[in-house]
Amino acid sequence: MIREGIFRDPSGCAVSGVIDRSGRRMSGECMIRSISTMHDRSNGLGGGFAGYGIYPHYKDFYAFHLFYDSKTAKGATEAFLGRHFEIAYNAEIPTHKIPSVTDEPIIWRYFVAPLPRKLADSHLDEREYVVRCVNRINVEIKGAYVFSSGKDMGIFKGVGFPEDIGRFYRLDEYEGYAWTCHGRYPTNTPGWWGGAHPFGLLDFSVVHNGEISSYDANRRYIEMFGYKCTLQTDTEVITYIVDYLVRKCGLTLKEVSHVIAASFWSTIADKPEEDREQETLLRRMFPSLLVTGPFSIILGYTGGLMALNDRLKLRSMVCAEKGDKAYIASEECAIRVIEPELDSIFAPAGGEAVVYELYGKEGRA
């Protein structure tokens, strides 16, 4: 069910994230408390969370979270999954009834692994096989939406204020080493369960505050490589851009930031020679993946978080550290409510990628 916006506030939306770089797991309750301090940035049409390290007992399986509009869609999807994957376990995602969260779809999860024969016959690597299966479900099965598909992580989202969505999904009962969350909805797109943030593909998840004016150009380019934007929102395309640049093109996250939040040519010209050559090459290679318009995003992935503003820093974002923990949020209050005393806090510059990863991880930075 799609609900149009109650009001339009172009400066709205809120993002927050935390990671314990030692790998210690923490309850999702911390993110509920964090996002609730930015309640006035939300309008009740969307909230969501991503947790990493939350499925240790099924960490070797892809965790598919799905919305279904009907039992027919569920049956068709399960038949598809049975033909392409081993299903280790499946069940309805536990929820707690919240008066303000209504019209929820059927919400299910599956822990799956590609069938060896199917994978071999496809001549694809495992992650590409999973991505293509996710795309097929979302495009070909009416009323079925895979909104989370990574290993040892999960996305939980819906229509409502984010703190209510967190309690609806009982996130205080989950523990993970990293969490992100989001409040409100994309500014110019309809409010519905599949269109809430975070947006995910494999282990990548994106929460976004802002508005993408380059969406059509970005979408047309990325769909040439097999991605399908089906969720009626501009933010979805950022997730696919990151997956394409990192998984398919082999770029680091810093290089990704130089693509989607590329400096102006005049700024590049003033940089040291090595940086100037690299950024010039990236701008020329991927001109259609420059994301324009105001944005602040938090990218989650296995073992880390990245914060990134648009190159003009038209949306607020702060980063902070306390011991092993690192924090990212739209407002300082969202950090202070869960960690009043900080070792450091700063506001990243426009286009500056800030990456926090687990200690000892050979990551994507």
Sequence and secondary structure as in RCSB ss.txt:
>XXXX:A:sequence
MIREGIFRDPSGCAVSGVIDRSGRRMSGECMIRSISTMHDRSNGLGGGFAGYGIYPHYKDFYAFHLFYDSKTAKG
ATEAFLGRHFEIAYNAEIPTHKIPSVTDEPIIWRYFVAPLPRKLADSHLDEREYVVRCVNRINVEIKGAYVFSSG
KDMGIFKGVGFPEDIGRFYRLDEYEGYAWTCHGRYPTNTPGWWGGAHPFGLLDFSVVHNGEISSYDANRRYIEMF
GYKCTLQTDTEVITYIVDYLVRKCGLTLKEVSHVIAASFWSTIADKPEEDREQETLLRRMFPSLLVTGPFSIILG
YTGGLMALNDRLKLRSMVCAEKGDKAYIASEECAIRVIEPELDSIFAPAGGEAVVYELYGKEGRA
>XXXX:A:secstr
  B  SS  TT  EEEEEEETT   EETHHHHHHHHTTGGG  SS EEEEEES  GGGTTSEEEEEEESSHHHHH
HHHHHHHHHEEEEEEEE      TT  S  EEEEEEEEE HHHHHHHTS HHHHHHHHHHHHHHHSTTEEEEE  
BSEEEEEESS HHHHHHHTTGGG EESEEEEEES  TTS B GGGSS EEETTEEEEEEE  TTHHHHHHHHGGG
T    SSSSTHHHHHHHHIIIIIT   HHHHHHHHT   HHHHHTS HHHHHHHHHHHHH GGG   SSEEEEEE
ETTEEEEEE TT  S  EEEEETTEEEEESSTHHHHTT SS SEEE   TT  EEEE TT     
